[in-house]
Amino acid sequence: MNTSRIETLQALPHIRPSRAQAIIDGHPWDHPEQLQRISGLGGERVNDIVLSDIACDL
């Protein structure tokens, strides 16, 4: 997630353009759980992202 483009990040569950930009602006990320710092991404949504198996490829 630290090197992905905004278009790629939008493939993640619950990630739309504004959240994708927040991910980019929040670099670097050490653990997916840190995404909970982004407004609207609570534990359940972050878990959906982790379980999607897409985040590992980003």
C-alpha distance matrix in Angstrom:
0.0 3.8 5.5 5.3 8.5 9.8 11.7 9.2 7.4 11.1 11.6 10.3 13.4 14.5 12.1 14.3 14.3 14.9 12.2 9.6 11.2 11.2 7.5 7.8 11.0 10.0 8.2 8.4 7.2 9.4 9.7 8.6 12.1 11.4 10.2 13.9 14.5 13.7 17.0 17.6 15.0 17.3 17.3 18.3 15.7 12.9 14.9 15.0 11.2 11.5 14.7 13.5 12.4 9.9 6.8 8.2 8.3 5.0
3.8 0.0 3.8 6.0 9.0 10.8 13.4 11.5 10.1 13.8 14.9 13.9 16.9 17.6 14.9 16.6 15.9 16.0 13.8 11.2 11.6 11.5 8.0 7.0 9.6 8.7 5.7 5.7 6.3 8.8 10.5 10.6 13.8 12.2 11.6 15.4 15.1 14.7 18.2 19.5 17.1 19.5 19.7 21.2 18.7 15.7 18.0 18.5 14.8 14.8 18.2 17.2 15.9 13.5 10.4 11.1 11.0 7.7
5.5 3.8 0.0 3.8 6.7 9.6 11.8 9.9 9.8 13.5 14.4 14.4 17.9 18.9 15.8 17.1 15.9 16.8 15.1 11.8 12.2 13.2 10.1 8.1 11.2 11.5 8.6 9.0 10.1 12.3 14.0 13.8 17.2 15.8 14.9 18.6 18.4 17.5 20.7 21.9 19.7 22.3 22.7 23.8 21.0 18.3 20.5 20.3 16.5 16.8 19.8 18.2 16.6 13.8 11.4 11.8 10.6 7.2
5.3 6.0 3.8 0.0 3.8 6.6 8.2 6.1 6.4 10.0 10.8 11.4 15.0 16.1 12.9 14.0 13.0 14.5 13.0 9.4 10.5 12.2 9.3 7.8 11.5 12.3 10.4 11.4 11.7 14.2 14.9 13.8 17.2 16.2 14.5 18.1 18.3 16.7 19.6 20.2 18.3 21.1 21.7 22.2 19.1 17.0 19.1 18.3 14.6 15.5 18.1 16.0 14.8 11.5 9.8 11.1 9.3 5.7
8.5 9.0 6.7 3.8 0.0 3.8 5.5 5.3 6.4 8.9 10.6 12.0 15.4 16.0 12.5 12.5 10.8 12.8 12.2 8.4 9.0 11.8 9.9 7.9 11.4 13.2 12.1 13.7 14.4 17.3 18.0 16.5 19.6 18.4 16.2 19.6 19.4 17.2 19.6 20.3 19.0 22.2 23.3 23.7 20.2 18.6 21.1 19.8 16.3 17.9 20.3 17.8 17.2 13.6 12.5 14.3 12.3 8.9
9.8 10.8 9.6 6.6 3.8 0.0 3.8 5.5 5.2 6.4 9.2 10.6 13.5 13.4 9.7 9.0 7.0 9.2 9.1 5.5 6.3 9.5 8.6 7.4 10.5 12.6 12.6 14.8 15.1 18.3 18.5 16.5 19.1 17.9 15.0 18.0 17.8 15.1 16.9 17.5 16.7 20.2 21.7 21.9 18.3 17.3 20.0 18.5 15.3 17.6 19.9 17.4 17.6 14.0 13.1 15.7 14.1 10.8
11.7 13.4 11.8 8.2 5.5 3.8 0.0 3.8 5.5 5.4 7.3 9.9 12.8 13.4 10.1 9.2 7.9 11.2 11.3 7.9 9.7 12.8 11.8 11.1 14.3 16.2 16.1 18.0 17.9 20.8 20.6 18.3 21.0 20.4 17.4 20.2 20.6 17.7 19.2 19.1 18.3 21.7 23.0 22.6 18.9 18.3 20.6 18.5 15.5 18.0 19.6 16.5 16.9 13.2 13.3 15.9 13.7 11.2
9.2 11.5 9.9 6.1 5.3 5.5 3.8 0.0 3.8 5.4 5.6 7.9 11.4 12.9 10.0 10.5 10.3 13.1 12.1 8.6 11.1 13.5 11.4 11.1 14.8 15.9 15.2 16.6 16.0 18.5 18.1 15.8 18.9 18.7 16.0 19.1 19.9 17.5 19.5 19.2 17.6 20.7 21.4 21.0 17.5 16.5 18.3 16.4 13.1 15.1 16.7 13.6 13.5 9.7 9.9 12.2 10.0 7.6
7.4 10.1 9.8 6.4 6.4 5.2 5.5 3.8 0.0 3.8 5.3 5.7 9.1 10.0 6.9 8.2 8.5 10.6 8.8 5.6 8.7 10.4 8.2 8.9 12.4 13.0 12.9 14.4 13.4 16.1 15.4 12.8 15.6 15.3 12.4 15.4 16.2 13.8 15.9 15.6 13.9 17.0 17.9 17.8 14.2 13.1 15.4 13.7 10.4 12.7 14.8 12.2 12.6 9.2 8.3 11.4 10.4 7.6
11.1 13.8 13.5 10.0 8.9 6.4 5.4 5.4 3.8 0.0 3.8 5.3 7.6 8.1 5.1 5.4 6.6 9.5 8.3 6.1 9.5 11.4 10.3 11.4 14.5 15.4 16.0 17.7 16.6 19.3 18.2 15.2 17.5 17.4 14.0 16.4 17.4 14.5 15.6 14.7 13.7 17.0 18.3 17.5 13.8 13.7 15.9 13.6 11.0 14.0 15.4 12.6 13.9 10.6 10.8 14.2 13.1 10.9
11.6 14.9 14.4 10.8 10.6 9.2 7.3 5.6 5.3 3.8 0.0 3.8 6.6 8.7 7.1 8.4 10.3 13.1 11.6 9.5 13.0 14.7 12.9 14.1 17.5 17.9 18.0 19.3 17.7 19.9 18.4 15.2 17.8 18.5 15.4 17.7 19.4 16.8 18.1 16.7 15.2 17.9 18.5 17.2 13.8 13.7 15.0 12.2 9.8 12.5 13.2 9.8 11.1 7.8 9.2 12.3 11.1 10.0
10.3 13.9 14.4 11.4 12.0 10.6 9.9 7.9 5.7 5.3 3.8 0.0 3.8 6.4 5.6 8.5 11.0 12.8 10.3 9.0 12.8 13.4 11.4 13.5 16.5 16.2 16.6 17.6 15.4 17.3 15.4 12.0 14.2 15.2 12.2 14.4 16.4 14.2 15.6 14.1 12.0 14.4 14.8 13.6 10.2 9.9 11.2 8.7 6.1 9.1 10.1 7.4 9.2 6.6 7.1 10.7 10.7 9.6
13.4 16.9 17.9 15.0 15.4 13.5 12.8 11.4 9.1 7.6 6.6 3.8 0.0 3.8 5.5 8.6 12.0 13.4 10.8 10.8 14.6 14.6 13.2 15.9 18.5 17.9 18.9 19.9 17.4 19.1 16.7 12.9 14.3 15.7 12.5 13.7 16.3 14.0 14.7 12.3 10.4 12.5 12.9 11.0 7.7 8.6 9.7 6.5 5.6 9.2 9.6 7.4 10.5 9.1 9.7 13.3 13.9 13.2
14.5 17.6 18.9 16.1 16.0 13.4 13.4 12.9 10.0 8.1 8.7 6.4 3.8 0.0 3.8 6.5 10.1 10.7 8.4 9.6 13.0 12.7 12.2 15.2 17.1 16.7 18.4 19.8 17.6 19.7 17.4 13.6 14.3 15.1 11.6 12.1 14.3 11.6 11.5 8.9 7.9 10.5 12.0 10.5 6.8 8.6 10.7 8.3 7.7 11.5 12.4 10.9 13.9 12.5 12.3 16.0 16.8 15.4
12.1 14.9 15.8 12.9 12.5 9.7 10.1 10.0 6.9 5.1 7.1 5.6 5.5 3.8 0.0 3.8 6.8 7.8 5.5 5.9 9.4 9.8 9.3 11.8 14.0 14.2 15.7 17.4 15.7 18.4 16.7 13.3 14.6 14.6 10.9 12.4 13.7 10.6 11.2 9.8 9.0 12.3 14.0 13.3 9.5 10.1 12.8 10.7 8.9 12.4 14.1 12.1 14.4 12.0 11.4 15.2 15.4 13.3
14.3 16.6 17.1 14.0 12.5 9.0 9.2 10.5 8.2 5.4 8.4 8.5 8.6 6.5 3.8 0.0 3.8 5.7 5.5 6.0 8.6 10.0 10.6 12.3 14.2 15.3 17.1 19.2 18.1 21.2 19.9 16.6 17.9 17.5 13.7 15.1 15.7 12.2 12.1 11.1 11.4 15.0 17.2 16.5 12.8 13.7 16.4 14.3 12.6 16.2 17.7 15.4 17.6 14.9 14.6 18.3 17.9 15.5
14.3 15.9 15.9 13.0 10.8 7.0 7.9 10.3 8.5 6.6 10.3 11.0 12.0 10.1 6.8 3.8 0.0 3.8 5.6 5.0 6.1 8.6 9.9 10.6 12.2 14.1 15.9 18.4 18.1 21.4 20.8 18.1 19.6 18.4 14.9 16.6 16.4 12.8 13.1 13.1 13.7 17.4 19.8 19.6 15.9 16.3 19.3 17.6 15.4 18.7 20.6 18.3 19.9 16.8 16.1 19.6 18.8 15.9
14.9 16.0 16.8 14.5 12.8 9.2 11.2 13.1 10.6 9.5 13.1 12.8 13.4 10.7 7.8 5.7 3.8 0.0 3.8 5.4 5.1 6.3 8.8 9.9 10.4 12.2 14.7 17.4 17.1 20.6 20.1 17.5 18.4 16.8 13.4 14.5 13.8 10.1 10.0 10.8 11.9 15.7 18.5 18.9 15.4 15.7 19.2 18.0 16.0 19.2 21.4 19.7 21.5 18.7 17.4 20.9 20.7 17.6
12.2 13.8 15.1 13.0 12.2 9.1 11.3 12.1 8.8 8.3 11.6 10.3 10.8 8.4 5.5 5.5 5.6 3.8 0.0 3.8 5.3 4.8 6.2 8.6 9.6 10.2 12.7 15.0 14.1 17.4 16.5 13.8 14.7 13.3 9.7 11.1 10.9 7.2 8.0 8.6 8.7 12.5 15.0 15.6 12.1 12.1 15.6 14.7 12.6 15.6 18.1 16.7 18.4 16.0 14.3 17.8 18.1 15.1
9.6 11.2 11.8 9.4 8.4 5.5 7.9 8.6 5.6 6.1 9.5 9.0 10.8 9.6 5.9 6.0 5.0 5.4 3.8 0.0 3.8 5.4 5.1 6.4 8.7 9.9 11.3 13.6 13.1 16.4 16.0 13.5 15.3 14.0 10.7 13.1 12.9 9.8 11.5 12.1 11.4 15.0 17.0 17.4 13.8 13.1 16.4 15.3 12.4 15.2 17.7 15.9 16.9 14.0 12.4 15.7 15.4 12.2
11.2 11.6 12.2 10.5 9.0 6.3 9.7 11.1 8.7 9.5 13.0 12.8 14.6 13.0 9.4 8.6 6.1 5.1 5.3 3.8 0.0 3.8 5.3 5.0 6.0 8.5 10.3 13.0 13.5 17.2 17.5 15.6 17.1 15.0 12.1 14.4 13.2 10.2 11.9 13.5 13.4 17.0 19.3 20.2 16.8 15.9 19.4 18.7 15.9 18.4 21.2 19.5 20.4 17.3 15.4 18.4 18.0 14.5
11.2 11.5 13.2 12.2 11.8 9.5 12.8 13.5 10.4 11.4 14.7 13.4 14.6 12.7 9.8 10.0 8.6 6.3 4.8 5.4 3.8 0.0 3.8 5.4 4.9 5.9 8.8 11.4 11.5 15.1 15.3 13.5 14.4 12.0 9.2 11.2 9.5 6.8 8.9 11.1 10.9 14.3 16.6 18.1 15.1 14.0 17.7 17.6 15.0 17.3 20.4 19.4 20.3 17.8 15.4 18.3 18.7 15.3
7.5 8.0 10.1 9.3 9.9 8.6 11.8 11.4 8.2 10.3 12.9 11.4 13.2 12.2 9.3 10.6 9.9 8.8 6.2 5.1 5.3 3.8 0.0 3.8 5.5 5.1 6.6 8.8 8.4 12.0 12.1 10.5 12.1 10.0 7.4 10.4 9.6 7.6 10.7 12.3 10.8 14.0 15.5 17.0 14.0 12.2 15.6 15.7 12.6 14.4 17.7 16.7 17.2 14.7 11.9 14.7 15.2 11.8
7.8 7.0 8.1 7.8 7.9 7.4 11.1 11.1 8.9 11.4 14.1 13.5 15.9 15.2 11.8 12.3 10.6 9.9 8.6 6.4 5.0 5.4 3.8 0.0 3.8 5.4 5.7 8.3 9.4 13.1 14.2 13.2 15.2 12.8 10.9 14.0 12.7 11.0 13.9 15.7 14.6 17.7 19.3 20.7 17.7 15.8 19.0 19.0 15.6 17.2 20.4 19.1 19.1 16.3 13.6 15.9 15.6 11.9
11.0 9.6 11.2 11.5 11.4 10.5 14.3 14.8 12.4 14.5 17.5 16.5 18.5 17.1 14.0 14.2 12.2 10.4 9.6 8.7 6.0 4.9 5.5 3.8 0.0 3.8 5.7 8.6 10.3 14.0 15.4 14.8 16.1 13.0 11.5 13.9 11.7 10.3 13.0 15.6 15.0 18.0 19.9 21.8 19.0 17.2 20.7 21.1 18.1 19.6 23.0 22.1 22.3 19.7 16.8 19.0 19.2 15.5
10.0 8.7 11.5 12.3 13.2 12.6 16.2 15.9 13.0 15.4 17.9 16.2 17.9 16.7 14.2 15.3 14.1 12.2 10.2 9.9 8.5 5.9 5.1 5.4 3.8 0.0 3.8 6.2 7.2 10.8 12.1 11.9 12.8 9.5 8.7 11.2 8.9 8.6 11.9 14.6 13.3 15.8 17.3 19.7 17.3 15.0 18.4 19.4 16.5 17.5 21.1 20.8 20.9 18.8 15.5 17.5 18.3 14.9
8.2 5.7 8.6 10.4 12.1 12.6 16.1 15.2 12.9 16.0 18.0 16.6 18.9 18.4 15.7 17.1 15.9 14.7 12.7 11.3 10.3 8.8 6.6 5.7 5.7 3.8 0.0 2.9 5.4 8.8 11.0 11.6 13.3 10.4 10.2 13.4 11.7 11.8 15.3 17.6 15.8 18.1 19.0 21.3 18.9 16.2 19.1 20.2 16.9 17.3 21.0 20.6 19.9 17.8 14.4 15.7 16.4 13.0
8.4 5.7 9.0 11.4 13.7 14.8 18.0 16.6 14.4 17.7 19.3 17.6 19.9 19.8 17.4 19.2 18.4 17.4 15.0 13.6 13.0 11.4 8.8 8.3 8.6 6.2 2.9 0.0 3.8 6.5 9.4 10.8 12.7 9.9 10.7 13.9 12.5 13.3 17.0 19.1 16.9 18.8 19.1 21.5 19.6 16.4 19.0 20.4 17.1 16.9 20.7 20.6 19.6 17.9 14.3 14.9 15.9 13.0
7.2 6.3 10.1 11.7 14.4 15.1 17.9 16.0 13.4 16.6 17.7 15.4 17.4 17.6 15.7 18.1 18.1 17.1 14.1 13.1 13.5 11.5 8.4 9.4 10.3 7.2 5.4 3.8 0.0 3.8 5.7 7.0 9.0 6.7 7.9 11.1 10.7 11.8 15.6 17.1 14.4 15.8 15.7 18.1 16.4 13.1 15.4 17.1 14.0 13.5 17.2 17.6 16.7 15.5 11.7 12.5 14.2 11.7
9.4 8.8 12.3 14.2 17.3 18.3 20.8 18.5 16.1 19.3 19.9 17.3 19.1 19.7 18.4 21.2 21.4 20.6 17.4 16.4 17.2 15.1 12.0 13.1 14.0 10.8 8.8 6.5 3.8 0.0 3.8 7.0 8.6 7.4 9.7 12.5 12.6 14.4 18.1 19.4 16.3 16.9 16.0 18.6 17.5 13.8 15.4 17.6 14.8 13.3 17.0 17.9 16.6 16.2 12.4 12.3 14.6 13.0
9.7 10.5 14.0 14.9 18.0 18.5 20.6 18.1 15.4 18.2 18.4 15.4 16.7 17.4 16.7 19.9 20.8 20.1 16.5 16.0 17.5 15.3 12.1 14.2 15.4 12.1 11.0 9.4 5.7 3.8 0.0 3.8 5.4 5.7 7.9 10.3 11.6 13.3 16.8 17.4 13.9 14.1 12.7 15.1 14.4 10.6 11.7 14.2 11.9 10.1 13.6 15.1 14.1 14.3 10.6 10.8 13.9 12.7
8.6 10.6 13.8 13.8 16.5 16.5 18.3 15.8 12.8 15.2 15.2 12.0 12.9 13.6 13.3 16.6 18.1 17.5 13.8 13.5 15.6 13.5 10.5 13.2 14.8 11.9 11.6 10.8 7.0 7.0 3.8 0.0 3.8 5.3 5.7 8.3 10.4 11.3 14.4 14.5 10.8 11.4 10.1 12.0 10.8 7.0 8.5 10.7 8.2 7.0 10.7 11.9 11.7 11.7 8.2 9.6 12.6 11.4
12.1 13.8 17.2 17.2 19.6 19.1 21.0 18.9 15.6 17.5 17.8 14.2 14.3 14.3 14.6 17.9 19.6 18.4 14.7 15.3 17.1 14.4 12.1 15.2 16.1 12.8 13.3 12.7 9.0 8.6 5.4 3.8 0.0 3.8 5.3 6.0 8.6 10.4 13.1 13.1 9.6 9.0 7.4 10.2 10.0 6.5 8.0 11.0 9.7 8.7 12.1 14.0 14.4 14.8 11.7 13.1 16.3 15.1
11.4 12.2 15.8 16.2 18.4 17.9 20.4 18.7 15.3 17.4 18.5 15.2 15.7 15.1 14.6 17.5 18.4 16.8 13.3 14.0 15.0 12.0 10.0 12.8 13.0 9.5 10.4 9.9 6.7 7.4 5.7 5.3 3.8 0.0 3.8 5.2 6.0 8.3 11.6 12.7 9.7 9.9 9.7 12.8 11.9 8.8 11.3 13.8 11.9 11.6 15.2 16.5 16.8 16.5 13.0 14.7 17.3 15.4
10.2 11.6 14.9 14.5 16.2 15.0 17.4 16.0 12.4 14.0 15.4 12.2 12.5 11.6 10.9 13.7 14.9 13.4 9.7 10.7 12.1 9.2 7.4 10.9 11.5 8.7 10.2 10.7 7.9 9.7 7.9 5.7 5.3 3.8 0.0 3.8 5.2 5.7 8.9 9.7 6.6 8.1 8.8 11.2 9.4 6.7 10.1 11.7 9.7 10.5 14.0 14.6 15.5 14.7 11.5 14.0 16.2 14.0
13.9 15.4 18.6 18.1 19.6 18.0 20.2 19.1 15.4 16.4 17.7 14.4 13.7 12.1 12.4 15.1 16.6 14.5 11.1 13.1 14.4 11.2 10.4 14.0 13.9 11.2 13.4 13.9 11.1 12.5 10.3 8.3 6.0 5.2 3.8 0.0 3.8 5.2 7.3 7.8 5.0 5.2 6.5 9.5 8.6 6.8 10.0 12.1 11.2 12.2 15.1 16.3 17.8 17.4 14.5 17.1 19.5 17.6
14.5 15.1 18.4 18.3 19.4 17.8 20.6 19.9 16.2 17.4 19.4 16.4 16.3 14.3 13.7 15.7 16.4 13.8 10.9 12.9 13.2 9.5 9.6 12.7 11.7 8.9 11.7 12.5 10.7 12.6 11.6 10.4 8.6 6.0 5.2 3.8 0.0 3.8 6.4 8.7 7.3 8.3 10.2 13.2 12.0 10.4 13.7 15.6 14.2 15.3 18.6 19.4 20.6 19.7 16.7 19.2 21.3 18.8
13.7 14.7 17.5 16.7 17.2 15.1 17.7 17.5 13.8 14.5 16.8 14.2 14.0 11.6 10.6 12.2 12.8 10.1 7.2 9.8 10.2 6.8 7.6 11.0 10.3 8.6 11.8 13.3 11.8 14.4 13.3 11.3 10.4 8.3 5.7 5.2 3.8 0.0 3.8 6.3 5.7 8.2 10.9 13.1 10.9 10.1 13.8 14.7 13.2 15.2 18.2 18.4 19.9 18.5 15.9 18.9 20.4 17.8
17.0 18.2 20.7 19.6 19.6 16.9 19.2 19.5 15.9 15.6 18.1 15.6 14.7 11.5 11.2 12.1 13.1 10.0 8.0 11.5 11.9 8.9 10.7 13.9 13.0 11.9 15.3 17.0 15.6 18.1 16.8 14.4 13.1 11.6 8.9 7.3 6.4 3.8 0.0 3.8 5.6 8.0 11.5 13.1 11.2 11.5 15.1 15.6 14.9 17.3 19.8 19.9 22.0 20.7 18.5 21.8 23.3 20.7
17.6 19.5 21.9 20.2 20.3 17.5 19.1 19.2 15.6 14.7 16.7 14.1 12.3 8.9 9.8 11.1 13.1 10.8 8.6 12.1 13.5 11.1 12.3 15.7 15.6 14.6 17.6 19.1 17.1 19.4 17.4 14.5 13.1 12.7 9.7 7.8 8.7 6.3 3.8 0.0 3.8 6.1 9.7 10.4 8.3 9.8 13.0 13.1 13.0 15.7 17.7 17.8 20.4 19.4 17.7 21.1 22.7 20.6
15.0 17.1 19.7 18.3 19.0 16.7 18.3 17.6 13.9 13.7 15.2 12.0 10.4 7.9 9.0 11.4 13.7 11.9 8.7 11.4 13.4 10.9 10.8 14.6 15.0 13.3 15.8 16.9 14.4 16.3 13.9 10.8 9.6 9.7 6.6 5.0 7.3 5.7 5.6 3.8 0.0 3.8 6.8 7.8 5.6 6.1 9.5 10.1 9.8 12.2 14.4 14.8 17.2 16.5 14.5 17.8 19.7 17.9
17.3 19.5 22.3 21.1 22.2 20.2 21.7 20.7 17.0 17.0 17.9 14.4 12.5 10.5 12.3 15.0 17.4 15.7 12.5 15.0 17.0 14.3 14.0 17.7 18.0 15.8 18.1 18.8 15.8 16.9 14.1 11.4 9.0 9.9 8.1 5.2 8.3 8.2 8.0 6.1 3.8 0.0 3.8 5.6 5.5 6.2 8.5 10.1 10.8 12.4 14.3 15.6 18.0 18.1 16.1 19.0 21.4 20.1
17.3 19.7 22.7 21.7 23.3 21.7 23.0 21.4 17.9 18.3 18.5 14.8 12.9 12.0 14.0 17.2 19.8 18.5 15.0 17.0 19.3 16.6 15.5 19.3 19.9 17.3 19.0 19.1 15.7 16.0 12.7 10.1 7.4 9.7 8.8 6.5 10.2 10.9 11.5 9.7 6.8 3.8 0.0 3.8 5.6 5.1 6.0 8.7 9.9 10.4 12.0 14.2 16.3 17.1 15.2 17.5 20.4 19.6
18.3 21.2 23.8 22.2 23.7 21.9 22.6 21.0 17.8 17.5 17.2 13.6 11.0 10.5 13.3 16.5 19.6 18.9 15.6 17.4 20.2 18.1 17.0 20.7 21.8 19.7 21.3 21.5 18.1 18.6 15.1 12.0 10.2 12.8 11.2 9.5 13.2 13.1 13.1 10.4 7.8 5.6 3.8 0.0 3.8 5.5 5.0 6.4 8.8 9.9 10.4 12.4 15.1 16.1 15.1 17.6 20.3 19.8
15.7 18.7 21.0 19.1 20.2 18.3 18.9 17.5 14.2 13.8 13.8 10.2 7.7 6.8 9.5 12.8 15.9 15.4 12.1 13.8 16.8 15.1 14.0 17.7 19.0 17.3 18.9 19.6 16.4 17.5 14.4 10.8 10.0 11.9 9.4 8.6 12.0 10.9 11.2 8.3 5.6 5.5 5.6 3.8 0.0 3.8 5.3 5.0 6.4 8.8 9.8 10.6 13.6 13.8 12.7 15.8 18.0 17.2
12.9 15.7 18.3 17.0 18.6 17.3 18.3 16.5 13.1 13.7 13.7 9.9 8.6 8.6 10.1 13.7 16.3 15.7 12.1 13.1 15.9 14.0 12.2 15.8 17.2 15.0 16.2 16.4 13.1 13.8 10.6 7.0 6.5 8.8 6.7 6.8 10.4 10.1 11.5 9.8 6.1 6.2 5.1 5.5 3.8 0.0 3.8 5.3 5.0 6.3 8.6 9.9 11.9 12.1 10.3 13.0 15.6 14.7
14.9 18.0 20.5 19.1 21.1 20.0 20.6 18.3 15.4 15.9 15.0 11.2 9.7 10.7 12.8 16.4 19.3 19.2 15.6 16.4 19.4 17.7 15.6 19.0 20.7 18.4 19.1 19.0 15.4 15.4 11.7 8.5 8.0 11.3 10.1 10.0 13.7 13.8 15.1 13.0 9.5 8.5 6.0 5.0 5.3 3.8 0.0 3.8 5.3 5.0 6.0 8.5 10.6 12.0 10.8 12.9 15.8 15.8
15.0 18.5 20.3 18.3 19.8 18.5 18.5 16.4 13.7 13.6 12.2 8.7 6.5 8.3 10.7 14.3 17.6 18.0 14.7 15.3 18.7 17.6 15.7 19.0 21.1 19.4 20.2 20.4 17.1 17.6 14.2 10.7 11.0 13.8 11.7 12.1 15.6 14.7 15.6 13.1 10.1 10.1 8.7 6.4 5.0 5.3 3.8 0.0 3.8 5.5 5.1 6.1 9.2 10.2 10.1 12.7 14.9 15.1
11.2 14.8 16.5 14.6 16.3 15.3 15.5 13.1 10.4 11.0 9.8 6.1 5.6 7.7 8.9 12.6 15.4 16.0 12.6 12.4 15.9 15.0 12.6 15.6 18.1 16.5 16.9 17.1 14.0 14.8 11.9 8.2 9.7 11.9 9.7 11.2 14.2 13.2 14.9 13.0 9.8 10.8 9.9 8.8 6.4 5.0 5.3 3.8 0.0 3.8 5.5 5.2 7.5 7.4 6.6 9.7 11.7 11.4
11.5 14.8 16.8 15.5 17.9 17.6 18.0 15.1 12.7 14.0 12.5 9.1 9.2 11.5 12.4 16.2 18.7 19.2 15.6 15.2 18.4 17.3 14.4 17.2 19.6 17.5 17.3 16.9 13.5 13.3 10.1 7.0 8.7 11.6 10.5 12.2 15.3 15.2 17.3 15.7 12.2 12.4 10.4 9.9 8.8 6.3 5.0 5.5 3.8 0.0 3.8 5.5 6.1 7.6 6.2 7.9 10.9 11.4
14.7 18.2 19.8 18.1 20.3 19.9 19.6 16.7 14.8 15.4 13.2 10.1 9.6 12.4 14.1 17.7 20.6 21.4 18.1 17.7 21.2 20.4 17.7 20.4 23.0 21.1 21.0 20.7 17.2 17.0 13.6 10.7 12.1 15.2 14.0 15.1 18.6 18.2 19.8 17.7 14.4 14.3 12.0 10.4 9.8 8.6 6.0 5.1 5.5 3.8 0.0 3.8 5.4 8.1 8.5 9.7 12.3 13.6
13.5 17.2 18.2 16.0 17.8 17.4 16.5 13.6 12.2 12.6 9.8 7.4 7.4 10.9 12.1 15.4 18.3 19.7 16.7 15.9 19.5 19.4 16.7 19.1 22.1 20.8 20.6 20.6 17.6 17.9 15.1 11.9 14.0 16.5 14.6 16.3 19.4 18.4 19.9 17.8 14.8 15.6 14.2 12.4 10.6 9.9 8.5 6.1 5.2 5.5 3.8 0.0 3.8 5.3 7.0 8.9 10.3 11.7
12.4 15.9 16.6 14.8 17.2 17.6 16.9 13.5 12.6 13.9 11.1 9.2 10.5 13.9 14.4 17.6 19.9 21.5 18.4 16.9 20.4 20.3 17.2 19.1 22.3 20.9 19.9 19.6 16.7 16.6 14.1 11.7 14.4 16.8 15.5 17.8 20.6 19.9 22.0 20.4 17.2 18.0 16.3 15.1 13.6 11.9 10.6 9.2 7.5 6.1 5.4 3.8 0.0 3.8 5.6 5.9 7.4 9.7
9.9 13.5 13.8 11.5 13.6 14.0 13.2 9.7 9.2 10.6 7.8 6.6 9.1 12.5 12.0 14.9 16.8 18.7 16.0 14.0 17.3 17.8 14.7 16.3 19.7 18.8 17.8 17.9 15.5 16.2 14.3 11.7 14.8 16.5 14.7 17.4 19.7 18.5 20.7 19.4 16.5 18.1 17.1 16.1 13.8 12.1 12.0 10.2 7.4 7.6 8.1 5.3 3.8 0.0 3.8 5.4 5.4 6.8
6.8 10.4 11.4 9.8 12.5 13.1 13.3 9.9 8.3 10.8 9.2 7.1 9.7 12.3 11.4 14.6 16.1 17.4 14.3 12.4 15.4 15.4 11.9 13.6 16.8 15.5 14.4 14.3 11.7 12.4 10.6 8.2 11.7 13.0 11.5 14.5 16.7 15.9 18.5 17.7 14.5 16.1 15.2 15.1 12.7 10.3 10.8 10.1 6.6 6.2 8.5 7.0 5.6 3.8 0.0 3.8 5.3 5.2
8.2 11.1 11.8 11.1 14.3 15.7 15.9 12.2 11.4 14.2 12.3 10.7 13.3 16.0 15.2 18.3 19.6 20.9 17.8 15.7 18.4 18.3 14.7 15.9 19.0 17.5 15.7 14.9 12.5 12.3 10.8 9.6 13.1 14.7 14.0 17.1 19.2 18.9 21.8 21.1 17.8 19.0 17.5 17.6 15.8 13.0 12.9 12.7 9.7 7.9 9.7 8.9 5.9 5.4 3.8 0.0 3.8 5.6
8.3 11.0 10.6 9.3 12.3 14.1 13.7 10.0 10.4 13.1 11.1 10.7 13.9 16.8 15.4 17.9 18.8 20.7 18.1 15.4 18.0 18.7 15.2 15.6 19.2 18.3 16.4 15.9 14.2 14.6 13.9 12.6 16.3 17.3 16.2 19.5 21.3 20.4 23.3 22.7 19.7 21.4 20.4 20.3 18.0 15.6 15.8 14.9 11.7 10.9 12.3 10.3 7.4 5.4 5.3 3.8 0.0 3.8
5.0 7.7 7.2 5.7 8.9 10.8 11.2 7.6 7.6 10.9 10.0 9.6 13.2 15.4 13.3 15.5 15.9 17.6 15.1 12.2 14.5 15.3 11.8 11.9 15.5 14.9 13.0 13.0 11.7 13.0 12.7 11.4 15.1 15.4 14.0 17.6 18.8 17.8 20.7 20.6 17.9 20.1 19.6 19.8 17.2 14.7 15.8 15.1 11.4 11.4 13.6 11.7 9.7 6.8 5.2 5.6 3.8 0.0
